[in-house]
Structures are given as structure tokens and as C-alpha cells.
Amino acid sequence: MLSRFFSSNKKSKNNSSNNDLNTIDQSLDISIIISCRNEINTLKKTIDSILNSKNVLSFEIIIVDDGSTDNSCSFVYTNDNYKNIKLIFSKNIGVAAARNLGTKSSKGKYLFFCDAHISVPDYWLDSMVRTLKESNGDAVIPAIKNMETEDRGYGGTWNTNLEFIWLGKPDSSYAEIPLAPGCILGIKKDIFETIGGFDNHLKLYGVEDQEFSLKLWLFGYKILIDTSIEVNHLFKIYDSYKITYSDLIYNYLCLAYLHFDYNNLVKILELFKSKPNFNIAFTNLMLNEDLLKQRKKYFIKRKFDENYFFKKFNIHF
């Protein structure tokens, strides 16, 4: 299918604030990549919200349907409003691999990875790209509001057990954050390619955003939050993927094995050994011959070790 330069015909009243962002020409600014699986109740609403939002920057939308069985993407074929959306099909390869697949046909200078159950405000793309430029950042997220409550999160961090916890609102309009939740993440495409994208060793769903965030920081890049943009996100009570607890433990162990040194690996194994299905997850990790090769590659390319990350963000592990 042909790609489309989606851009708003309605300019901001303050044009001077947008002119420094981009002069719309034949280039494409942003590729929005949405991986989905069985999102029939939310995907169309998400696409409509994106298409109806005002933005000066041009963008394309790429949907990666990872084995849906509920005709999640049928609307793309039945309405001309969606005819230029790129639609890619995969079969249960998981979130990380599906996002990587979507980038292969992307044309934008920036990549924005979005969940299939969000709604966005006007100028969300413009503002987050501006934040990257003004702060010399490399990746950016918005504030995330729970679609069904008034709860908000401003990026995440780890507690002493390396469990993800949401951060409160920072004092400034943008700030560095340790972990970017996968609801929405914008990143410069060249940096995404430099770090090798999301790690395909992770199983189906879970932890991929945390591994990606850690890798960015260890490789010398910076993640920011733009608090001026707030995106509504539906926190679903069910998972689109049928994952087991051993899969989730495997993903945590995989993250640690890929990025932690010897002493911290000992600590993570001690922390997780009492969890259900640890033996299954650990055995699967041991039998994955590619992991050691990937670990070596990451250690060669990284500028900092994980202790730098823990110290920088006051994580007591």
C-alpha cells in the first residue's frame, strides 16, 4: 500500500512557534507505528484520534497486526479515510518483534510507537519533537492519563525489587526519566537503528519497554518526558497475548542477562529464584544460545554500565 503524508490543514494560530519545527516538503517527519492484536474495540478509535489531531509535522501510520482473530483491521479496507494506512501482518511474533517489523517500511525521521488503545491531543507530535530538539534529547514520552480515572503517570522507575512504578509530575516542563512506558514513545530513527531496536529475544509481551529504556541510557542516550502533552491510555484488564508467568519471569531474566554484570546477575537470580516457574524460565534462558552473543555485543557498544543507571536515578537495587 502507498504511504501517505498525514498533516493538518489547520495551522496553529501561533505559526512562529511551529515554523522552527519543520517546513513541510517532500520529506516525511514521523512514522507512527502501532502494533496490535485483537483490538477491535479500540484500534479504530485510536486511528481516528490520531488522524483528527492537528499537527504541523507530516506523518504516516503503520499498523502491524500480529495475528488478530477478531478482524481488528477490517475498517481499513471499508473506508477511504484509511486507504493510505500501511497495514502489515505478522503471526504472534510479540510486541518487540512487531514494532521492529513496522520500522522496516517506515519513512519518517522520527519513530513514534503507540498502543492501539489511546487518544491524543492536538499538536502532540509537534510538541514532543520540539522537546527533543530544544533539550537535545533522543527519546520522548508524554504524560499518561488513565482513560477511566484521573490517575496520571510521568514515566517510570524501578523499586528495590526492579518492579516498575510510575513517577509523579516533575517540576519542569520536561525532565529526564529512567523508564519509558510503552504506551507512546518517540525516538529519532537513526538512534533506534544504532541501538538495534527492541530486543527480539523477549517473549511476546512484557518488559520490552523497560529493556529498551535501559539500553538507551547505557548506550549514552537520553529519555525525556514532555509534561505539556497528556495522552489518554486505556489500561486493559486483559492481555492481548496469552503469556504465562514463566514467560514474564523469562523476560525479566533476559533483560538482566543482556545488560547486567556478574554481581548484579547474582543479585537478580537471588531475587527471582523463589518466584513461581523460575526454574522453567531460567532453563529456557540457559538454552538460548543467541543470548550470550547479544550480551557481548551490548557490552561492547554501551558507554555506561547498569550501576551508572542505578546511581543516576537513585534506584537502590
QUIQUI-V691139 format. One record per helix or strand. SS is the DSSP state (~ for helix, > for strand). FROM is the first residue (numbers start at 1). LEN is the number of residues. If there is no record, write none. Layout:
ss & from & len
SS & FROM & LEN
SS & FROM & LEN
//
This chain:
ss & from & len
> & 6 & 1
~ & 15 & 5
> & 30 & 7
~ & 43 & 10
> & 59 & 8
~ & 75 & 4
~ & 80 & 3
> & 86 & 5
~ & 95 & 9
> & 110 & 5
> & 118 & 2
~ & 124 & 12
> & 139 & 8
> & 152 & 2
> & 156 & 3
> & 164 & 3
> & 174 & 3
> & 179 & 1
> & 184 & 5
~ & 189 & 7
~ & 208 & 11
> & 223 & 11
~ & 245 & 15
~ & 262 & 11
~ & 278 & 9
~ & 289 & 13
~ & 306 & 7
//
